[in-house]
Amino acid sequence: MGSPLSPILDDIFVEHLEDKAYTNMKAPIVPRFFKRYADDIFAVVEAATEELLLDQFNSLFPYCISFTIEKKTKRQLPFLDARVIEQRV
């Protein structure tokens, strides 16, 4: 069982990580859409910049935390036990 402080410390750390990432982020990899729930991040970025964004986040605290990436397939992406479906408008 986890500590009652875990969600609070998680939120503080990930918010600090976001601030640090956005301070150093260059224009081509800035997400068009960015949402976070606890330690899960949903970001929409330009095609071919996913790996750059992943490298940016992984370079911030290389011995402390490691990020992974999931790309959409068939215009769908699982996120937080739900399926996000891309629709053309």
PDB file of N, CA, C and O in Angstrom:
ATOM      1  N   MET A   1       0.848  -1.180   0.000  1.00  0.00           N
ATOM      2  CA  MET A   1       0.000   0.000   0.000  1.00  0.00           C
ATOM      3  C   MET A   1       0.891   1.239   0.000  1.00  0.00           C
ATOM      4  O   MET A   1       1.886   1.294   0.723  1.00  0.00           O
ATOM      5  N   GLY A   2       0.540   2.206  -0.791  1.00  0.00           N
ATOM      6  CA  GLY A   2       1.340   3.415  -0.926  1.00  0.00           C
ATOM      7  C   GLY A   2       1.079   4.422   0.183  1.00  0.00           C
ATOM      8  O   GLY A   2       0.095   4.332   0.917  1.00  0.00           O
ATOM      9  N   SER A   3       1.966   5.358   0.278  1.00  0.00           N
ATOM     10  CA  SER A   3       1.843   6.415   1.275  1.00  0.00           C
ATOM     11  C   SER A   3       0.749   7.397   0.866  1.00  0.00           C
ATOM     12  O   SER A   3       0.551   7.625  -0.328  1.00  0.00           O
ATOM     13  N   PRO A   4       0.033   7.984   1.827  1.00  0.00           N
ATOM     14  CA  PRO A   4      -0.962   8.999   1.495  1.00  0.00           C
ATOM     15  C   PRO A   4      -0.334  10.239   0.858  1.00  0.00           C
ATOM     16  O   PRO A   4      -1.025  11.025   0.210  1.00  0.00           O
ATOM     17  N   LEU A   5       0.968  10.411   1.041  1.00  0.00           N
ATOM     18  CA  LEU A   5       1.658  11.554   0.438  1.00  0.00           C
ATOM     19  C   LEU A   5       2.014  11.323  -1.028  1.00  0.00           C
ATOM     20  O   LEU A   5       2.344  12.271  -1.741  1.00  0.00           O
ATOM     21  N   SER A   6       1.949  10.081  -1.482  1.00  0.00           N
ATOM     22  CA  SER A   6       2.375   9.760  -2.850  1.00  0.00           C
ATOM     23  C   SER A   6       1.709  10.614  -3.925  1.00  0.00           C
ATOM     24  O   SER A   6       2.417  11.162  -4.770  1.00  0.00           O
ATOM     25  N   PRO A   7       0.375  10.758  -3.936  1.00  0.00           N
ATOM     26  CA  PRO A   7      -0.244  11.579  -4.985  1.00  0.00           C
ATOM     27  C   PRO A   7       0.192  13.041  -4.936  1.00  0.00           C
ATOM     28  O   PRO A   7       0.338  13.687  -5.974  1.00  0.00           O
ATOM     29  N   ILE A   8       0.398  13.553  -3.739  1.00  0.00           N
ATOM     30  CA  ILE A   8       0.808  14.953  -3.590  1.00  0.00           C
ATOM     31  C   ILE A   8       2.228  15.148  -4.098  1.00  0.00           C
ATOM     32  O   ILE A   8       2.505  16.083  -4.850  1.00  0.00           O
ATOM     33  N   LEU A   9       3.128  14.260  -3.683  1.00  0.00           N
ATOM     34  CA  LEU A   9       4.519  14.354  -4.128  1.00  0.00           C
ATOM     35  C   LEU A   9       4.643  14.128  -5.628  1.00  0.00           C
ATOM     36  O   LEU A   9       5.444  14.778  -6.299  1.00  0.00           O
ATOM     37  N   ASP A  10       3.840  13.199  -6.147  1.00  0.00           N
ATOM     38  CA  ASP A  10       3.812  12.952  -7.588  1.00  0.00           C
ATOM     39  C   ASP A  10       3.413  14.215  -8.339  1.00  0.00           C
ATOM     40  O   ASP A  10       4.054  14.591  -9.320  1.00  0.00           O
ATOM     41  N   ASP A  11       2.362  14.863  -7.879  1.00  0.00           N
ATOM     42  CA  ASP A  11       1.879  16.078  -8.537  1.00  0.00           C
ATOM     43  C   ASP A  11       2.928  17.187  -8.493  1.00  0.00           C
ATOM     44  O   ASP A  11       3.140  17.879  -9.489  1.00  0.00           O
ATOM     45  N   ILE A  12       3.576  17.357  -7.356  1.00  0.00           N
ATOM     46  CA  ILE A  12       4.612  18.389  -7.222  1.00  0.00           C
ATOM     47  C   ILE A  12       5.776  18.109  -8.165  1.00  0.00           C
ATOM     48  O   ILE A  12       6.257  19.013  -8.848  1.00  0.00           O
ATOM     49  N   PHE A  13       6.230  16.853  -8.202  1.00  0.00           N
ATOM     50  CA  PHE A  13       7.368  16.502  -9.049  1.00  0.00           C
ATOM     51  C   PHE A  13       7.044  16.669 -10.531  1.00  0.00           C
ATOM     52  O   PHE A  13       7.831  17.256 -11.274  1.00  0.00           O
ATOM     53  N   VAL A  14       5.900  16.159 -10.963  1.00  0.00           N
ATOM     54  CA  VAL A  14       5.556  16.226 -12.386  1.00  0.00           C
ATOM     55  C   VAL A  14       5.302  17.672 -12.813  1.00  0.00           C
ATOM     56  O   VAL A  14       5.625  18.040 -13.942  1.00  0.00           O
ATOM     57  N   GLU A  15       4.738  18.489 -11.942  1.00  0.00           N
ATOM     58  CA  GLU A  15       4.558  19.907 -12.268  1.00  0.00           C
ATOM     59  C   GLU A  15       5.914  20.598 -12.425  1.00  0.00           C
ATOM     60  O   GLU A  15       6.094  21.410 -13.332  1.00  0.00           O
ATOM     61  N   HIS A  16       6.856  20.282 -11.556  1.00  0.00           N
ATOM     62  CA  HIS A  16       8.217  20.823 -11.673  1.00  0.00           C
ATOM     63  C   HIS A  16       8.865  20.358 -12.980  1.00  0.00           C
ATOM     64  O   HIS A  16       9.526  21.136 -13.668  1.00  0.00           O
ATOM     65  N   LEU A  17       8.667  19.091 -13.309  1.00  0.00           N
ATOM     66  CA  LEU A  17       9.210  18.541 -14.548  1.00  0.00           C
ATOM     67  C   LEU A  17       8.637  19.273 -15.765  1.00  0.00           C
ATOM     68  O   LEU A  17       9.377  19.616 -16.686  1.00  0.00           O
ATOM     69  N   GLU A  18       7.322  19.514 -15.770  1.00  0.00           N
ATOM     70  CA  GLU A  18       6.689  20.245 -16.876  1.00  0.00           C
ATOM     71  C   GLU A  18       7.268  21.650 -17.006  1.00  0.00           C
ATOM     72  O   GLU A  18       7.596  22.089 -18.108  1.00  0.00           O
ATOM     73  N   ASP A  19       7.394  22.353 -15.889  1.00  0.00           N
ATOM     74  CA  ASP A  19       7.952  23.709 -15.922  1.00  0.00           C
ATOM     75  C   ASP A  19       9.359  23.703 -16.501  1.00  0.00           C
ATOM     76  O   ASP A  19       9.699  24.541 -17.336  1.00  0.00           O
ATOM     77  N   LYS A  20      10.162  22.764 -16.059  1.00  0.00           N
ATOM     78  CA  LYS A  20      11.537  22.663 -16.545  1.00  0.00           C
ATOM     79  C   LYS A  20      11.563  22.311 -18.034  1.00  0.00           C
ATOM     80  O   LYS A  20      12.381  22.847 -18.782  1.00  0.00           O
ATOM     81  N   ALA A  21      10.676  21.419 -18.464  1.00  0.00           N
ATOM     82  CA  ALA A  21      10.633  21.012 -19.875  1.00  0.00           C
ATOM     83  C   ALA A  21      10.222  22.174 -20.768  1.00  0.00           C
ATOM     84  O   ALA A  21      10.841  22.406 -21.806  1.00  0.00           O
ATOM     85  N   TYR A  22       9.183  22.905 -20.374  1.00  0.00           N
ATOM     86  CA  TYR A  22       8.707  24.009 -21.206  1.00  0.00           C
ATOM     87  C   TYR A  22       9.685  25.174 -21.242  1.00  0.00           C
ATOM     88  O   TYR A  22       9.720  25.916 -22.223  1.00  0.00           O
ATOM     89  N   THR A  23      10.474  25.346 -20.200  1.00  0.00           N
ATOM     90  CA  THR A  23      11.480  26.405 -20.193  1.00  0.00           C
ATOM     91  C   THR A  23      12.542  26.165 -21.255  1.00  0.00           C
ATOM     92  O   THR A  23      13.027  27.111 -21.875  1.00  0.00           O
ATOM     93  N   ASN A  24      12.902  24.912 -21.465  1.00  0.00           N
ATOM     94  CA  ASN A  24      13.966  24.553 -22.410  1.00  0.00           C
ATOM     95  C   ASN A  24      13.459  24.083 -23.767  1.00  0.00           C
ATOM     96  O   ASN A  24      14.266  23.759 -24.638  1.00  0.00           O
ATOM     97  N   MET A  25      12.144  24.037 -23.973  1.00  0.00           N
ATOM     98  CA  MET A  25      11.582  23.451 -25.182  1.00  0.00           C
ATOM     99  C   MET A  25      11.699  24.390 -26.379  1.00  0.00           C
ATOM    100  O   MET A  25      11.448  25.591 -26.274  1.00  0.00           O
ATOM    101  N   LYS A  26      12.078  23.828 -27.500  1.00  0.00           N
ATOM    102  CA  LYS A  26      12.195  24.588 -28.751  1.00  0.00           C
ATOM    103  C   LYS A  26      10.881  24.504 -29.529  1.00  0.00           C
ATOM    104  O   LYS A  26      10.090  23.585 -29.319  1.00  0.00           O
ATOM    105  N   ALA A  27      10.652  25.456 -30.419  1.00  0.00           N
ATOM    106  CA  ALA A  27       9.384  25.608 -31.132  1.00  0.00           C
ATOM    107  C   ALA A  27       8.860  24.353 -31.833  1.00  0.00           C
ATOM    108  O   ALA A  27       7.671  24.066 -31.693  1.00  0.00           O
ATOM    109  N   PRO A  28       9.652  23.593 -32.568  1.00  0.00           N
ATOM    110  CA  PRO A  28       9.050  22.483 -33.316  1.00  0.00           C
ATOM    111  C   PRO A  28       8.464  21.377 -32.445  1.00  0.00           C
ATOM    112  O   PRO A  28       7.607  20.625 -32.908  1.00  0.00           O
ATOM    113  N   ILE A  29       8.903  21.262 -31.201  1.00  0.00           N
ATOM    114  CA  ILE A  29       8.402  20.153 -30.390  1.00  0.00           C
ATOM    115  C   ILE A  29       7.406  20.576 -29.315  1.00  0.00           C
ATOM    116  O   ILE A  29       7.012  19.748 -28.494  1.00  0.00           O
ATOM    117  N   VAL A  30       6.999  21.810 -29.296  1.00  0.00           N
ATOM    118  CA  VAL A  30       5.993  22.250 -28.326  1.00  0.00           C
ATOM    119  C   VAL A  30       4.657  21.598 -28.696  1.00  0.00           C
ATOM    120  O   VAL A  30       4.187  21.764 -29.822  1.00  0.00           O
ATOM    121  N   PRO A  31       4.041  20.862 -27.773  1.00  0.00           N
ATOM    122  CA  PRO A  31       2.776  20.189 -28.088  1.00  0.00           C
ATOM    123  C   PRO A  31       1.659  21.177 -28.401  1.00  0.00           C
ATOM    124  O   PRO A  31       1.579  22.252 -27.807  1.00  0.00           O
ATOM    125  N   ARG A  32       0.796  20.795 -29.345  1.00  0.00           N
ATOM    126  CA  ARG A  32      -0.391  21.600 -29.650  1.00  0.00           C
ATOM    127  C   ARG A  32      -1.448  21.414 -28.569  1.00  0.00           C
ATOM    128  O   ARG A  32      -2.269  22.298 -28.327  1.00  0.00           O
ATOM    129  N   PHE A  33      -1.414  20.260 -27.928  1.00  0.00           N
ATOM    130  CA  PHE A  33      -2.359  19.936 -26.856  1.00  0.00           C
ATOM    131  C   PHE A  33      -1.596  19.139 -25.811  1.00  0.00           C
ATOM    132  O   PHE A  33      -0.851  18.222 -26.156  1.00  0.00           O
ATOM    133  N   PHE A  34      -1.773  19.476 -24.530  1.00  0.00           N
ATOM    134  CA  PHE A  34      -1.032  18.807 -23.462  1.00  0.00           C
ATOM    135  C   PHE A  34      -1.913  18.720 -22.230  1.00  0.00           C
ATOM    136  O   PHE A  34      -2.335  19.745 -21.694  1.00  0.00           O
ATOM    137  N   LYS A  35      -2.192  17.514 -21.780  1.00  0.00           N
ATOM    138  CA  LYS A  35      -2.973  17.307 -20.553  1.00  0.00           C
ATOM    139  C   LYS A  35      -2.297  16.226 -19.731  1.00  0.00           C
ATOM    140  O   LYS A  35      -1.676  15.306 -20.265  1.00  0.00           O
ATOM    141  N   ARG A  36      -2.431  16.358 -18.430  1.00  0.00           N
ATOM    142  CA  ARG A  36      -1.826  15.389 -17.522  1.00  0.00           C
ATOM    143  C   ARG A  36      -2.840  14.976 -16.472  1.00  0.00           C
ATOM    144  O   ARG A  36      -3.604  15.797 -15.964  1.00  0.00           O
ATOM    145  N   TYR A  37      -2.833  13.693 -16.158  1.00  0.00           N
ATOM    146  CA  TYR A  37      -3.610  13.181 -15.038  1.00  0.00           C
ATOM    147  C   TYR A  37      -2.660  12.335 -14.207  1.00  0.00           C
ATOM    148  O   TYR A  37      -2.182  11.299 -14.671  1.00  0.00           O
ATOM    149  N   ALA A  38      -2.386  12.764 -12.994  1.00  0.00           N
ATOM    150  CA  ALA A  38      -1.399  12.114 -12.121  1.00  0.00           C
ATOM    151  C   ALA A  38      -0.068  12.037 -12.856  1.00  0.00           C
ATOM    152  O   ALA A  38       0.548  13.071 -13.113  1.00  0.00           O
ATOM    153  N   ASP A  39       0.386  10.843 -13.198  1.00  0.00           N
ATOM    154  CA  ASP A  39       1.675  10.734 -13.888  1.00  0.00           C
ATOM    155  C   ASP A  39       1.521  10.309 -15.344  1.00  0.00           C
ATOM    156  O   ASP A  39       2.501   9.910 -15.974  1.00  0.00           O
ATOM    157  N   ASP A  40       0.315  10.388 -15.885  1.00  0.00           N
ATOM    158  CA  ASP A  40       0.073  10.085 -17.300  1.00  0.00           C
ATOM    159  C   ASP A  40      -0.083  11.385 -18.073  1.00  0.00           C
ATOM    160  O   ASP A  40      -0.797  12.293 -17.647  1.00  0.00           O
ATOM    161  N   ILE A  41       0.589  11.465 -19.211  1.00  0.00           N
ATOM    162  CA  ILE A  41       0.566  12.675 -20.036  1.00  0.00           C
ATOM    163  C   ILE A  41      -0.014  12.340 -21.398  1.00  0.00           C
ATOM    164  O   ILE A  41       0.336  11.328 -22.005  1.00  0.00           O
ATOM    165  N   PHE A  42      -0.905  13.203 -21.869  1.00  0.00           N
ATOM    166  CA  PHE A  42      -1.466  13.087 -23.216  1.00  0.00           C
ATOM    167  C   PHE A  42      -1.038  14.337 -23.965  1.00  0.00           C
ATOM    168  O   PHE A  42      -1.396  15.448 -23.573  1.00  0.00           O
ATOM    169  N   ALA A  43      -0.281  14.168 -25.033  1.00  0.00           N
ATOM    170  CA  ALA A  43       0.221  15.317 -25.794  1.00  0.00           C
ATOM    171  C   ALA A  43      -0.003  15.092 -27.279  1.00  0.00           C
ATOM    172  O   ALA A  43       0.173  13.983 -27.784  1.00  0.00           O
ATOM    173  N   VAL A  44      -0.392  16.152 -27.972  1.00  0.00           N
ATOM    174  CA  VAL A  44      -0.530  16.124 -29.428  1.00  0.00           C
ATOM    175  C   VAL A  44       0.594  16.975 -29.992  1.00  0.00           C
ATOM    176  O   VAL A  44       0.700  18.166 -29.697  1.00  0.00           O
ATOM    177  N   VAL A  45       1.434  16.345 -30.810  1.00  0.00           N
ATOM    178  CA  VAL A  45       2.578  17.036 -31.407  1.00  0.00           C
ATOM    179  C   VAL A  45       2.567  16.826 -32.913  1.00  0.00           C
ATOM    180  O   VAL A  45       1.886  15.939 -33.427  1.00  0.00           O
ATOM    181  N   GLU A  46       3.329  17.655 -33.607  1.00  0.00           N
ATOM    182  CA  GLU A  46       3.457  17.507 -35.053  1.00  0.00           C
ATOM    183  C   GLU A  46       4.091  16.155 -35.379  1.00  0.00           C
ATOM    184  O   GLU A  46       4.880  15.620 -34.600  1.00  0.00           O
ATOM    185  N   ALA A  47       3.733  15.619 -36.537  1.00  0.00           N
ATOM    186  CA  ALA A  47       4.300  14.343 -36.978  1.00  0.00           C
ATOM    187  C   ALA A  47       5.820  14.444 -37.021  1.00  0.00           C
ATOM    188  O   ALA A  47       6.372  15.485 -37.379  1.00  0.00           O
ATOM    189  N   ALA A  48       6.477  13.377 -36.661  1.00  0.00           N
ATOM    190  CA  ALA A  48       7.938  13.248 -36.680  1.00  0.00           C
ATOM    191  C   ALA A  48       8.632  14.012 -35.557  1.00  0.00           C
ATOM    192  O   ALA A  48       9.861  14.081 -35.549  1.00  0.00           O
ATOM    193  N   THR A  49       7.895  14.589 -34.610  1.00  0.00           N
ATOM    194  CA  THR A  49       8.547  15.250 -33.474  1.00  0.00           C
ATOM    195  C   THR A  49       8.306  14.501 -32.164  1.00  0.00           C
ATOM    196  O   THR A  49       8.716  14.960 -31.098  1.00  0.00           O
ATOM    197  N   GLU A  50       7.643  13.349 -32.246  1.00  0.00           N
ATOM    198  CA  GLU A  50       7.347  12.587 -31.030  1.00  0.00           C
ATOM    199  C   GLU A  50       8.620  12.191 -30.296  1.00  0.00           C
ATOM    200  O   GLU A  50       8.718  12.333 -29.077  1.00  0.00           O
ATOM    201  N   GLU A  51       9.596  11.691 -31.053  1.00  0.00           N
ATOM    202  CA  GLU A  51      10.843  11.243 -30.431  1.00  0.00           C
ATOM    203  C   GLU A  51      11.618  12.415 -29.831  1.00  0.00           C
ATOM    204  O   GLU A  51      12.278  12.260 -28.804  1.00  0.00           O
ATOM    205  N   LEU A  52      11.543  13.580 -30.463  1.00  0.00           N
ATOM    206  CA  LEU A  52      12.204  14.767 -29.913  1.00  0.00           C
ATOM    207  C   LEU A  52      11.595  15.153 -28.568  1.00  0.00           C
ATOM    208  O   LEU A  52      12.313  15.482 -27.624  1.00  0.00           O
ATOM    209  N   LEU A  53      10.277  15.112 -28.490  1.00  0.00           N
ATOM    210  CA  LEU A  53       9.593  15.424 -27.230  1.00  0.00           C
ATOM    211  C   LEU A  53       9.948  14.389 -26.164  1.00  0.00           C
ATOM    212  O   LEU A  53      10.205  14.743 -25.013  1.00  0.00           O
ATOM    213  N   LEU A  54       9.961  13.130 -26.540  1.00  0.00           N
ATOM    214  CA  LEU A  54      10.325  12.069 -25.604  1.00  0.00           C
ATOM    215  C   LEU A  54      11.752  12.255 -25.098  1.00  0.00           C
ATOM    216  O   LEU A  54      12.010  12.126 -23.901  1.00  0.00           O
ATOM    217  N   ASP A  55      12.669  12.554 -25.997  1.00  0.00           N
ATOM    218  CA  ASP A  55      14.061  12.806 -25.601  1.00  0.00           C
ATOM    219  C   ASP A  55      14.166  14.009 -24.670  1.00  0.00           C
ATOM    220  O   ASP A  55      14.955  14.007 -23.724  1.00  0.00           O
ATOM    221  N   GLN A  56      13.361  15.041 -24.946  1.00  0.00           N
ATOM    222  CA  GLN A  56      13.357  16.242 -24.102  1.00  0.00           C
ATOM    223  C   GLN A  56      12.960  15.888 -22.669  1.00  0.00           C
ATOM    224  O   GLN A  56      13.634  16.288 -21.720  1.00  0.00           O
ATOM    225  N   PHE A  57      11.872  15.144 -22.512  1.00  0.00           N
ATOM    226  CA  PHE A  57      11.420  14.767 -21.176  1.00  0.00           C
ATOM    227  C   PHE A  57      12.396  13.814 -20.491  1.00  0.00           C
ATOM    228  O   PHE A  57      12.666  13.954 -19.299  1.00  0.00           O
ATOM    229  N   ASN A  58      12.924  12.853 -21.235  1.00  0.00           N
ATOM    230  CA  ASN A  58      13.850  11.883 -20.638  1.00  0.00           C
ATOM    231  C   ASN A  58      15.191  12.495 -20.262  1.00  0.00           C
ATOM    232  O   ASN A  58      15.899  11.942 -19.420  1.00  0.00           O
ATOM    233  N   SER A  59      15.556  13.618 -20.861  1.00  0.00           N
ATOM    234  CA  SER A  59      16.840  14.250 -20.544  1.00  0.00           C
ATOM    235  C   SER A  59      16.785  15.103 -19.270  1.00  0.00           C
ATOM    236  O   SER A  59      17.828  15.511 -18.759  1.00  0.00           O
ATOM    237  N   LEU A  60      15.605  15.371 -18.764  1.00  0.00           N
ATOM    238  CA  LEU A  60      15.472  16.260 -17.610  1.00  0.00           C
ATOM    239  C   LEU A  60      15.979  15.632 -16.311  1.00  0.00           C
ATOM    240  O   LEU A  60      16.718  16.272 -15.563  1.00  0.00           O
ATOM    241  N   PHE A  61      15.596  14.415 -16.045  1.00  0.00           N
ATOM    242  CA  PHE A  61      16.015  13.685 -14.842  1.00  0.00           C
ATOM    243  C   PHE A  61      16.396  12.264 -15.258  1.00  0.00           C
ATOM    244  O   PHE A  61      15.677  11.317 -14.939  1.00  0.00           O
ATOM    245  N   PRO A  62      17.510  12.103 -15.962  1.00  0.00           N
ATOM    246  CA  PRO A  62      17.833  10.816 -16.588  1.00  0.00           C
ATOM    247  C   PRO A  62      18.006   9.645 -15.619  1.00  0.00           C
ATOM    248  O   PRO A  62      17.792   8.500 -16.018  1.00  0.00           O
ATOM    249  N   TYR A  63      18.377   9.885 -14.383  1.00  0.00           N
ATOM    250  CA  TYR A  63      18.592   8.783 -13.439  1.00  0.00           C
ATOM    251  C   TYR A  63      17.442   8.637 -12.449  1.00  0.00           C
ATOM    252  O   TYR A  63      17.516   7.841 -11.512  1.00  0.00           O
ATOM    253  N   CYS A  64      16.390   9.402 -12.660  1.00  0.00           N
ATOM    254  CA  CYS A  64      15.283   9.424 -11.709  1.00  0.00           C
ATOM    255  C   CYS A  64      13.980   8.889 -12.315  1.00  0.00           C
ATOM    256  O   CYS A  64      13.243   8.147 -11.666  1.00  0.00           O
ATOM    257  N   ILE A  65      13.711   9.271 -13.550  1.00  0.00           N
ATOM    258  CA  ILE A  65      12.443   8.914 -14.183  1.00  0.00           C
ATOM    259  C   ILE A  65      12.669   8.681 -15.674  1.00  0.00           C
ATOM    260  O   ILE A  65      13.511   9.326 -16.298  1.00  0.00           O
ATOM    261  N   SER A  66      11.911   7.757 -16.222  1.00  0.00           N
ATOM    262  CA  SER A  66      12.025   7.445 -17.647  1.00  0.00           C
ATOM    263  C   SER A  66      10.628   7.445 -18.264  1.00  0.00           C
ATOM    264  O   SER A  66       9.712   6.804 -17.747  1.00  0.00           O
ATOM    265  N   PHE A  67      10.476   8.156 -19.355  1.00  0.00           N
ATOM    266  CA  PHE A  67       9.193   8.244 -20.041  1.00  0.00           C
ATOM    267  C   PHE A  67       9.145   7.254 -21.193  1.00  0.00           C
ATOM    268  O   PHE A  67      10.173   6.889 -21.762  1.00  0.00           O
ATOM    269  N   THR A  68       7.943   6.829 -21.524  1.00  0.00           N
ATOM    270  CA  THR A  68       7.715   6.008 -22.711  1.00  0.00           C
ATOM    271  C   THR A  68       6.670   6.715 -23.552  1.00  0.00           C
ATOM    272  O   THR A  68       6.036   7.670 -23.103  1.00  0.00           O
ATOM    273  N   ILE A  69       6.498   6.240 -24.771  1.00  0.00           N
ATOM    274  CA  ILE A  69       5.562   6.892 -25.678  1.00  0.00           C
ATOM    275  C   ILE A  69       4.671   5.834 -26.318  1.00  0.00           C
ATOM    276  O   ILE A  69       5.109   4.721 -26.608  1.00  0.00           O
ATOM    277  N   GLU A  70       3.428   6.201 -26.528  1.00  0.00           N
ATOM    278  CA  GLU A  70       2.499   5.359 -27.250  1.00  0.00           C
ATOM    279  C   GLU A  70       1.933   6.193 -28.385  1.00  0.00           C
ATOM    280  O   GLU A  70       1.390   7.274 -28.156  1.00  0.00           O
ATOM    281  N   LYS A  71       2.056   5.696 -29.601  1.00  0.00           N
ATOM    282  CA  LYS A  71       1.561   6.431 -30.761  1.00  0.00           C
ATOM    283  C   LYS A  71       0.203   5.881 -31.174  1.00  0.00           C
ATOM    284  O   LYS A  71      -0.128   4.725 -30.911  1.00  0.00           O
ATOM    285  N   LYS A  72      -0.568   6.733 -31.822  1.00  0.00           N
ATOM    286  CA  LYS A  72      -1.895   6.298 -32.246  1.00  0.00           C
ATOM    287  C   LYS A  72      -1.769   5.265 -33.362  1.00  0.00           C
ATOM    288  O   LYS A  72      -0.849   5.311 -34.178  1.00  0.00           O
ATOM    289  N   THR A  73      -2.713   4.344 -33.373  1.00  0.00           N
ATOM    290  CA  THR A  73      -2.836   3.378 -34.454  1.00  0.00           C
ATOM    291  C   THR A  73      -4.295   3.364 -34.869  1.00  0.00           C
ATOM    292  O   THR A  73      -5.193   3.322 -34.028  1.00  0.00           O
ATOM    293  N   LYS A  74      -4.516   3.400 -36.153  1.00  0.00           N
ATOM    294  CA  LYS A  74      -5.880   3.437 -36.696  1.00  0.00           C
ATOM    295  C   LYS A  74      -6.681   4.583 -36.081  1.00  0.00           C
ATOM    296  O   LYS A  74      -7.862   4.440 -35.762  1.00  0.00           O
ATOM    297  N   ARG A  75      -6.000   5.733 -35.921  1.00  0.00           N
ATOM    298  CA  ARG A  75      -6.612   6.957 -35.400  1.00  0.00           C
ATOM    299  C   ARG A  75      -7.160   6.789 -33.988  1.00  0.00           C
ATOM    300  O   ARG A  75      -8.090   7.495 -33.597  1.00  0.00           O
ATOM    301  N   GLN A  76      -6.591   5.855 -33.214  1.00  0.00           N
ATOM    302  CA  GLN A  76      -7.020   5.612 -31.846  1.00  0.00           C
ATOM    303  C   GLN A  76      -5.803   5.522 -30.935  1.00  0.00           C
ATOM    304  O   GLN A  76      -4.720   5.104 -31.346  1.00  0.00           O
ATOM    305  N   LEU A  77      -6.017   5.931 -29.674  1.00  0.00           N
ATOM    306  CA  LEU A  77      -4.942   5.885 -28.691  1.00  0.00           C
ATOM    307  C   LEU A  77      -5.530   5.579 -27.319  1.00  0.00           C
ATOM    308  O   LEU A  77      -6.419   6.297 -26.860  1.00  0.00           O
ATOM    309  N   PRO A  78      -5.052   4.525 -26.654  1.00  0.00           N
ATOM    310  CA  PRO A  78      -5.540   4.262 -25.295  1.00  0.00           C
ATOM    311  C   PRO A  78      -4.936   5.252 -24.304  1.00  0.00           C
ATOM    312  O   PRO A  78      -3.742   5.544 -24.360  1.00  0.00           O
ATOM    313  N   PHE A  79      -5.764   5.765 -23.401  1.00  0.00           N
ATOM    314  CA  PHE A  79      -5.298   6.699 -22.373  1.00  0.00           C
ATOM    315  C   PHE A  79      -6.198   6.564 -21.154  1.00  0.00           C
ATOM    316  O   PHE A  79      -7.408   6.774 -21.248  1.00  0.00           O
ATOM    317  N   LEU A  80      -5.622   6.219 -20.024  1.00  0.00           N
ATOM    318  CA  LEU A  80      -6.352   6.094 -18.753  1.00  0.00           C
ATOM    319  C   LEU A  80      -7.567   5.169 -18.862  1.00  0.00           C
ATOM    320  O   LEU A  80      -8.677   5.556 -18.496  1.00  0.00           O
ATOM    321  N   ASP A  81      -7.365   3.984 -19.349  1.00  0.00           N
ATOM    322  CA  ASP A  81      -8.431   2.982 -19.491  1.00  0.00           C
ATOM    323  C   ASP A  81      -9.583   3.454 -20.376  1.00  0.00           C
ATOM    324  O   ASP A  81     -10.713   2.991 -20.229  1.00  0.00           O
ATOM    325  N   ALA A  82      -9.299   4.360 -21.278  1.00  0.00           N
ATOM    326  CA  ALA A  82     -10.289   4.822 -22.255  1.00  0.00           C
ATOM    327  C   ALA A  82      -9.621   4.830 -23.621  1.00  0.00           C
ATOM    328  O   ALA A  82      -8.398   4.737 -23.714  1.00  0.00           O
ATOM    329  N   ARG A  83     -10.396   4.939 -24.654  1.00  0.00           N
ATOM    330  CA  ARG A  83      -9.852   4.997 -26.001  1.00  0.00           C
ATOM    331  C   ARG A  83     -10.164   6.369 -26.590  1.00  0.00           C
ATOM    332  O   ARG A  83     -11.328   6.754 -26.706  1.00  0.00           O
ATOM    333  N   VAL A  84      -9.126   7.095 -26.955  1.00  0.00           N
ATOM    334  CA  VAL A  84      -9.274   8.403 -27.591  1.00  0.00           C
ATOM    335  C   VAL A  84      -9.278   8.164 -29.090  1.00  0.00           C
ATOM    336  O   VAL A  84      -8.357   7.550 -29.630  1.00  0.00           O
ATOM    337  N   ILE A  85     -10.315   8.649 -29.764  1.00  0.00           N
ATOM    338  CA  ILE A  85     -10.463   8.435 -31.202  1.00  0.00           C
ATOM    339  C   ILE A  85     -10.382   9.772 -31.912  1.00  0.00           C
ATOM    340  O   ILE A  85     -11.104  10.711 -31.577  1.00  0.00           O
ATOM    341  N   GLU A  86      -9.494   9.851 -32.901  1.00  0.00           N
ATOM    342  CA  GLU A  86      -9.338  11.071 -33.697  1.00  0.00           C
ATOM    343  C   GLU A  86     -10.462  11.137 -34.723  1.00  0.00           C
ATOM    344  O   GLU A  86     -10.711  10.177 -35.451  1.00  0.00           O
ATOM    345  N   GLN A  87     -11.136  12.281 -34.772  1.00  0.00           N
ATOM    346  CA  GLN A  87     -12.181  12.500 -35.768  1.00  0.00           C
ATOM    347  C   GLN A  87     -11.838  13.735 -36.571  1.00  0.00           C
ATOM    348  O   GLN A  87     -11.429  14.755 -36.015  1.00  0.00           O
ATOM    349  N   ARG A  88     -12.000  13.645 -37.852  1.00  0.00           N
ATOM    350  CA  ARG A  88     -11.763  14.794 -38.729  1.00  0.00           C
ATOM    351  C   ARG A  88     -12.947  15.739 -38.633  1.00  0.00           C
ATOM    352  O   ARG A  88     -14.100  15.306 -38.644  1.00  0.00           O
ATOM    353  N   VAL A  89     -12.665  17.015 -38.540  1.00  0.00           N
ATOM    354  CA  VAL A  89     -13.734  18.022 -38.442  1.00  0.00           C
ATOM    355  C   VAL A  89     -13.799  18.797 -39.731  1.00  0.00           C
ATOM    356  O   VAL A  89     -14.628  19.696 -39.869  1.00  0.00           O
TER     357      VAL A  89
END
